[in-house]
Amino acid sequence: MSRLLPQGCTRIKTLYQGAEAIVDLCEWLGREVVVKTRVSKGYRVRELDDLIRRSRTVREASLLSSAKKAGVNTPFVYHVNPVEGWIIMSYAGSRSLRSMQGSSIFASLIRMLGDAVGRLHSAGIVHGDLTFSNVLVSEGRLTLIDFGLGEFSNEVEKKAEDIYTFFSSLTALQDSETMMRLFLEGYRASARESAKRVEERLREIGSRGRYVEKELRRRLERKSRENVSPET
């Protein structure tokens, strides 16, 4: 049975499908858009399920809009329906930052990302799942997507964990230390005086070793179960 979409939306294809949400590329009012639908959980009490879906839908839409106001490029939110769990937003393409590895502009993109994350943190926003897959590239610009695990927070620990998550993605690169340095250069430029405290906590997290890595891996695995690409 076909899944329900917002009125006027025609599904082009499903981009991601997982336990918590489904993301479709659709045509809506003559433009390509992304529709994110938070799915209902049959095992939850109906009232609780509705409350969770509504609150998470509203929170993610608010995070996307607040990030944009902070100067970070994110999808534009056209419409939110908390009751149905829908967010209709602009389509930012499908080219991830990962696909830019080896290109002549990869280093500059990493620094640009550091600047963007610094702007997020300065605005009291934590992304929550800062990975290559959640950073899209188009015409030399970065777009941060999927704030499903994000939150409004000024906690230094959570900001440092945000960066630590991304640095974990960089460790496989041959020039990972250079990329980390470039990221932090960009971060300091926008986070300014708060950057020092976050970097200090980042070093503390790194020194904790396996426990922190295990905890962050658990969070990412949970998120990956939410965003499983459908078979083609």
N, C-alpha and C positions, 0 to 999 in steps of 0.2 A: 504494500500500500504506500502511495506517495505521501511524503511528509508534508505537513502544512507549512506554508510560507506566508509572509505578509502579503496583503492584497496588492496586486499589481506586479508582483515579483515572478519572474520566470527563471527556473533553475537552468543554468548552463552546465555546471558540473559541481560535484562535491570536492572541496579542496582538502578538508580534514574531517575525520569522523572518530569520535572517541566516547568514553564513558560519560563524560560531563557535558560535552558540547559538540555540535556539528557546525562546520563552516562551509557555506555554499557560495559559489560565484554565481550571481544572478544578473538578469537584466531588469531594471526598475526605472520607470519614467525616462526611458531612452538612454540610460547609461549603465555601464557595468558597475555593480556594487558587490560587496561582501555582506552576507547575512549570517550572523553568528546566532545559533539557537542553543540555549541551555536546555538539556533534555530533562524530562521528569523522571524521577526515581520511584519505581513502583513499590520498593520495599520500605519507603519512608511514609510516615503518616502524612496524609494529603496536606493538611494545614502547614506542617513543618516544611514539606517539600516546596510548597508554594512560596513560603517565606524565604527560604534559602535561595531559590531561583530568582525571585524578585530582587533581593538585596544584592546578590552577586552581579546581576545584570546591570542594576543601577550603578553599583560601585565601579564596574569596569568602564561603563560609558563615561562616568565622571572622571576617572583617571585619564582616559584618552583625551578628553576635552581640556582638563587641567594641564596635562603635559604639553598640549599644543599652545596654551596660553603662556607656558613657561619658555616657549621658544624651541620646543622639540617637535620634529616632524612626526606626526602620527596620522592614522587614517581619520578623515573627517566623519564625524557622527551625524548622519542624516535623520535617524529616527530611532527611538527606543520604546519598546513595549515590554515593561516589566512583567505584566501578567502572562504573556506568552513566552517570555524569556528571549526576545529578539533584540538584536542590535543591527541596524542597517548602517553600513559605513562605506567610505570610498575604497576602491580597489587599488592597492599600491604595487601591483605586479607580483611576480613570483621569483625574482632573482634575489637569492639570499646573499648575505655577506660572505658565507662560506664559498660560494661560487667565484668570488673575486680573488681568492688566494692565488698567488703567483702573478697577479696583474701589477702593472706599474703604479697603480693608485691604491693598492691594498694598504700600505703603511699610512697614507694620508686618511683613508677611511677609518682606520683604527683610532687615529688621533681625533677625528671628527666624532666618533662614537664616545670617546672619553669625555669630550666637551658636552655632548648630548646628555650623558648620564649625570655629569656634574650639574647640569641645568635641572634635571629631574630631582636630584637629591636636594638642591637648593630650594626647590619648591615643595619639599616635604613629600616627595613621591618615590616609592621603591618599586621597581619593575617586578621583581620576584622570580623571573625566569629569563635572565639575560644570557641568551645563547645565540650562536650564529643564525639559527633558523628563525629567530624572532627579530632579526634586523634585515630589512630589505634594501636593495640598492637600485636606484633608477637615475640615470643622467647625472651621476656623481653625487647624488643626494641620498641620505639615509632616512629610512622610515622605520620607527620602532612599532612593532605590533604585539598583539596578545598580552594584554595586561590582566589576564585571568587570575594570576596569582599575586598581582600587585596590591599595594595598599598605601594609604596615606600614613606616613611615619617620619619622624625626625630622629629616630633611634640610630645612633652611630653604628651599632652592631649590625642592624639590618642593611644599612647602606654598604658597609664593608662586605657583608655576605653577598650583596648584589654583584659587587666587583669580583669577589672571589669566585663566584659561579662562572663569570665570563672568563676569568683567567684560567679556570679549569679547562675551558674549551681551547685555550691557546697553547696549553702545555705540549700538545702533539706537534706543534710547528717547530721547525728547525731554528727559527729566529724568534722563539717565543719571548725571550727576555727583552729583545728590542721592541717587540709589539707591546709588551706590558709597559715598558717605559714610555712609549708614545701615547698609549692610552692614558696614563697618569698625567702626562704633560697636558693633554686636552682637558682632563678632569680638573686639574689645578686651575686652569684658566677660567673655568666657569664656576666651580665650587668655591674657589678663593680661600678665605680664612678657615672654612670648615674642612677643607681637604686634608689638612695636616692630621686632625683627629681621626678621620676616616682611614687614612693611610696607616696610622699607628695601630688602629684596631685590625686592619687588614693583615699586618705583619703578625699580630697576636693570633689571629685565626689560622694563619699559615703554620705557626709554631705548634698549634694544637694537634696537627697531624691527622691521623687516620680517623679519629672520632668525627671531626668536622666534615671531612670528605665523605664519610659514610652518611652523615645526616643530610648533607646537600644532595648527595646521589639519590637518597631516598625521596627527597622532594622532586627532583628532576624525573625520576622514574614514575612517580605519581602523575606528573604533568604529561609525560610521554604517553601514558595510558589514556589521557584525555584527548590527545591530538594524534591519533593514528590515521595515517593516510589510507583511504579506501583502496582496495585492490582494483587494478585497471585491467 
